[in-house]
Amino acid sequence: MQSISVPELTLWRNAGFPHTLIDVRRKLRLKEDGVAIANSQWLDPALWLEWKDTVPAAQPAIIYCAHGHELSQGLSAALRAMGIDARYLLGGIEAWRSVGQSVEPIKE
């Protein structure tokens, strides 16, 4: 299963490497956290069958959840099976925040 580390994603973002950043935390967790990685798009993991075909195949998709476990790993595997270069963020948004990477308030 393909993954990407926080330092690798930071390099990609700093270099302007094209990618799609998708937040798949459950809705309740998203509201509790109140923040997201900048320029990410939240997509409801419970409705993934409805949005899976909207993920651009022309660039890698980085999928993150709270801790980088079941949600992001499972959804990145499903997208990879569809031919998308999908990777899950190791450690999720918690790893991102733990090393001081910036987050932004979620837009409601």
C-alpha positions as CSV (number, residue, x, y, z in Angstrom):
1,M,0.0,0.0,0.0
2,Q,1.4,3.4,-1.0
3,S,1.9,6.0,1.7
4,I,3.5,9.4,2.0
5,S,5.2,10.8,5.1
6,V,4.8,14.3,6.6
7,P,8.3,15.3,5.4
8,E,7.6,14.0,1.9
9,L,4.2,15.8,1.7
10,T,5.9,19.0,3.0
11,L,8.4,18.8,0.2
12,W,5.7,18.2,-2.4
13,R,3.8,21.2,-1.2
14,N,6.8,23.5,-1.0
15,A,7.9,22.5,-4.5
16,G,4.4,23.0,-5.9
17,F,4.2,19.3,-7.0
18,P,0.6,18.9,-8.2
19,H,-1.6,16.7,-6.1
20,T,-5.1,16.4,-4.7
21,L,-5.3,16.5,-0.9
22,I,-8.4,14.8,0.5
23,D,-9.5,14.8,4.2
24,V,-11.6,11.7,5.0
25,R,-12.1,12.1,8.7
26,R,-15.5,11.2,9.9
27,K,-17.8,14.2,10.1
28,L,-17.9,14.3,13.9
29,R,-14.1,14.1,14.2
30,L,-13.8,16.9,11.7
31,K,-16.1,19.1,13.7
32,E,-14.3,18.3,17.0
33,D,-10.9,19.1,15.5
34,G,-12.1,22.3,13.8
35,V,-9.0,22.4,11.6
36,A,-7.8,20.9,8.4
37,I,-4.5,20.9,6.4
38,A,-4.6,23.9,4.1
39,N,-5.9,23.4,0.6
40,S,-7.4,20.1,1.4
41,Q,-10.9,19.0,0.5
42,W,-13.1,17.2,3.0
43,L,-15.1,14.3,1.5
44,D,-17.4,12.2,3.6
45,P,-15.9,8.7,3.9
46,A,-19.4,7.3,4.4
47,L,-20.3,8.5,0.9
48,W,-17.1,7.5,-0.9
49,L,-19.1,5.5,-3.5
50,E,-20.7,8.8,-4.5
51,W,-17.5,10.9,-4.8
52,K,-14.9,8.3,-5.9
53,D,-15.3,9.1,-9.6
54,T,-14.6,12.8,-9.0
55,V,-11.0,12.3,-7.8
56,P,-8.7,13.5,-10.6
57,A,-6.6,10.7,-12.0
58,A,-4.2,13.1,-13.7
59,Q,-2.2,13.7,-10.4
60,P,-1.5,11.8,-7.2
61,A,-4.2,11.9,-4.5
62,I,-3.1,12.2,-0.9
63,I,-5.7,10.8,1.5
64,Y,-5.6,11.7,5.2
65,C,-7.7,10.9,8.3
66,A,-7.1,11.5,12.0
67,H,-4.3,9.0,12.5
68,G,-3.5,7.4,9.1
69,H,-5.2,4.1,9.9
70,E,-8.3,2.4,8.5
71,L,-10.1,5.2,6.8
72,S,-7.3,6.7,4.8
73,Q,-5.6,3.4,4.1
74,G,-8.8,1.7,2.9
75,L,-9.9,4.6,0.7
76,S,-6.5,5.0,-0.8
77,A,-6.4,1.3,-1.6
78,A,-9.9,1.6,-3.2
79,L,-8.8,4.6,-5.3
80,R,-5.6,2.8,-6.4
81,A,-7.7,-0.2,-7.5
82,M,-9.5,2.3,-9.8
83,G,-6.2,3.4,-11.3
84,I,-5.5,6.5,-9.3
85,D,-2.1,7.2,-7.7
86,A,-3.5,7.4,-4.2
87,R,-1.4,7.5,-1.1
88,Y,-2.4,7.8,2.6
89,L,-0.6,10.2,4.9
90,L,1.4,8.3,7.5
91,G,0.0,9.3,11.0
92,G,-2.8,11.4,9.5
93,I,-3.4,15.0,10.5
94,E,-2.2,14.2,14.0
95,A,1.3,13.5,12.7
96,W,1.1,16.7,10.5
97,R,0.3,18.8,13.6
98,S,2.7,17.1,15.9
99,V,5.7,18.4,13.9
100,G,4.3,21.9,13.7
101,Q,2.9,21.9,10.2
102,S,0.2,24.5,9.7
103,V,-3.5,23.9,9.7
104,E,-6.4,26.2,9.0
105,P,-9.9,26.4,10.5
106,I,-12.4,24.4,8.6
107,K,-14.9,26.2,6.4
108,E,-18.4,25.5,7.2
